[in-house]
Amino acid sequence: MAGKNTLGNNAFLRLVSGNGVPSGSESSYSLVPNREVVIGRDPGCQIVLDAIKFRMVSRRHAVVRALSPSPDGRCSWVICDLSSANGTYLNGQRLEGCQELHSGDRISLAQDGPLFQFECEANAYQQTVVNSTTATSLTPASKYEAPTQIDSVSFTQLFPIISTGKDLTSKAFLIPGILTVIFVVLMFATVGQPQANQVIVGTYIASAAYFFIYRLCGKHKPWWILLGSALATVVILKSPILDLFIFIFRFVLPGNLPRDNQEITLTELLVRMFFGAGLMEELLKALPVLGIYVIARTLPSPWRERLGVWEPLDGILLGTASAVGFTLLETLGQYVPQIAQNVAQQAGADAGQLVGLQLLIPRILGLVAGHMAYSGYFGYFIGLAVLKPSKGLQILVVGYLTAAALHALWNATGAINALLLVVVGVIAYAFLMAAILKARALSPNRSQNFATRFLERK
């Protein structure tokens, strides 16, 4: 192996901040002139970032490479974005193609992703290796040396469940799996009891739909406050408050819903659905969200921020939870029993049970494009009004009317054409997804967001 002394630089990348990086801790990575450094979540990268902590980082996000040495032996370094999904930012400006690095430059992978600092220290002499077959791969300079192959197998490798610890519950979706097993056992235990079986199936599907939204929001919220929002809606629907709302929206206001055999124009149907279903039901479902906001304001910090509504993501999570309670009670307490009873009178009990199950599944699966979409969208505006109180009233009015309009459009088109119903459902779902993405961008705590990305390009 041959070597020589030349003028050069000691170049480093320091990971100084990011989701999951403890305050005050840094990881330093040395750069070598004859080897490019790819940063990303792929295990084949030279700097590998945790796929759970850094979801905003692409598999191969960016590369740092040395330019040809100058006559005096100095090396210049450039950083290039590798068509990443969320972009690479150099000193706050989004990188297009490649750009030369200077000592002290700040490199951010995505706008709110991990932050590196480039450092280049000039040395009088630097030992460089000219035999490329012996070049070492990049390693954290301040932590460890190049790994060596070890053929022995540890006890925790043979029994991984012993060493995974907290990761088992936080990263392996253990809780959803356990709940699935519990629901399956309950379904076996209630065979022959159609009503109990319907409650179990409906609750499981609704929980799965809510978990999907929860993962997309990516903000921790205590499970019991979310369950409380759903149960509060159920209590409201079983209380005299519902009768008061029906009187106001369907008798005082023009929201009296048409009977099955009543023929009315599409315009009149939309008006009735807007007042009698949209405005009434969206306000009902928003009551628990508003109530939690008011109650949380009386609590000391950090409970006030943890439980209450302080940003749009809080409103979405609590609003969609309220929608789950509303849909389960409406479906299991009204629609399914009525349809099952009508069919049972004409074709027998078995046919009634089958039709009831056929109605139950699509109604609950449609949550994300139905009640959860409207309530989550309105919840976004409730949180936005809290975040921007000077425009709070205007924000609430826009959100309330928009959510009610989507709700009315769904109800009206459902009585006209199935294809139109699909279009409205897709639009409602898109509105909710757009609200979630915007809420994540607006979140004051976006650096701690754990949102799931179901589709991702490099």
Stockholm file with secondary structure:
# STOCKHOLM 1.0

chainA/1-458         MAGKNTLGNNAFLRLVSGNGVPSGSESSYSLVPNREVVIGRDPGCQIVLDAIKFRMVSRRHAVVRALSPSPDGRCSWVICDLSSANGTYLNGQRLEGCQELHSGDRISLAQDGPLFQFECEANAYQQTVVNSTTATSLTPASKYEAPTQIDSVSFTQLFPIISTGKDLTSKAFLIPGILTVIFVVLMFATVGQPQANQVIVGTYIASAAYFFIYRLCGKHKPWWILLGSALATVVILKSPILDLFIFIFRFVLPGNLPRDNQEITLTELLVRMFFGAGLMEELLKALPVLGIYVIARTLPSPWRERLGVWEPLDGILLGTASAVGFTLLETLGQYVPQIAQNVAQQAGADAGQLVGLQLLIPRILGLVAGHMAYSGYFGYFIGLAVLKPSKGLQILVVGYLTAAALHALWNATGAINALLLVVVGVIAYAFLMAAILKARALSPNRSQNFATRFLERK
#=GR chainA/1-458 SS CCEEEEEEEEEEEEEEECTTCCTTCCEEEEECTTSCEEEESSTTSSEECCTTTTTTSCTTCEEEEECCCCTTSCCCEEEEECSCSSCEEETTEECCSEEECCTTCEEEESTTSCEEEEEEEEEEEEEEECCGGGCCCCCBTTTCCCCCCCCCCCHHHHSGGGTCTTHHHHTSCHHHHHHHHHHHHHHHHTTTCHHHHHHHHHHHHHHHHHHHHHHHHCCCCCHHHHHHHHHHHHHHHTSHHHHHHHHIIIIISSCCCCCTTCCCCHHHHHHHHIIIIIIHHHHHHHHHHHHHHHHHTTSCTTHHHHHSCCSHHHHHHHHHHHHHHHHHHHIIIIIHHHHHHHHHHHHCHHHHHHHHHHHHHHHHHGGGGTHHHHHHHHHHHHHHHHHSGGGHHHHHHHHHHHHHHHHHHHHHHHTTCHHHHHHHHHHHHHHHHHHHHHHHHHCTTGGGCCCCCSSCCC
#=GC SS_cons         CCEEEEEEEEEEEEEEECTTCCTTCCEEEEECTTSCEEEESSTTSSEECCTTTTTTSCTTCEEEEECCCCTTSCCCEEEEECSCSSCEEETTEECCSEEECCTTCEEEESTTSCEEEEEEEEEEEEEEECCGGGCCCCCBTTTCCCCCCCCCCCHHHHSGGGTCTTHHHHTSCHHHHHHHHHHHHHHHHTTTCHHHHHHHHHHHHHHHHHHHHHHHHCCCCCHHHHHHHHHHHHHHHTSHHHHHHHHIIIIISSCCCCCTTCCCCHHHHHHHHIIIIIIHHHHHHHHHHHHHHHHHTTSCTTHHHHHSCCSHHHHHHHHHHHHHHHHHHHIIIIIHHHHHHHHHHHHCHHHHHHHHHHHHHHHHHGGGGTHHHHHHHHHHHHHHHHHSGGGHHHHHHHHHHHHHHHHHHHHHHHTTCHHHHHHHHHHHHHHHHHHHHHHHHHCTTGGGCCCCCSSCCC
//
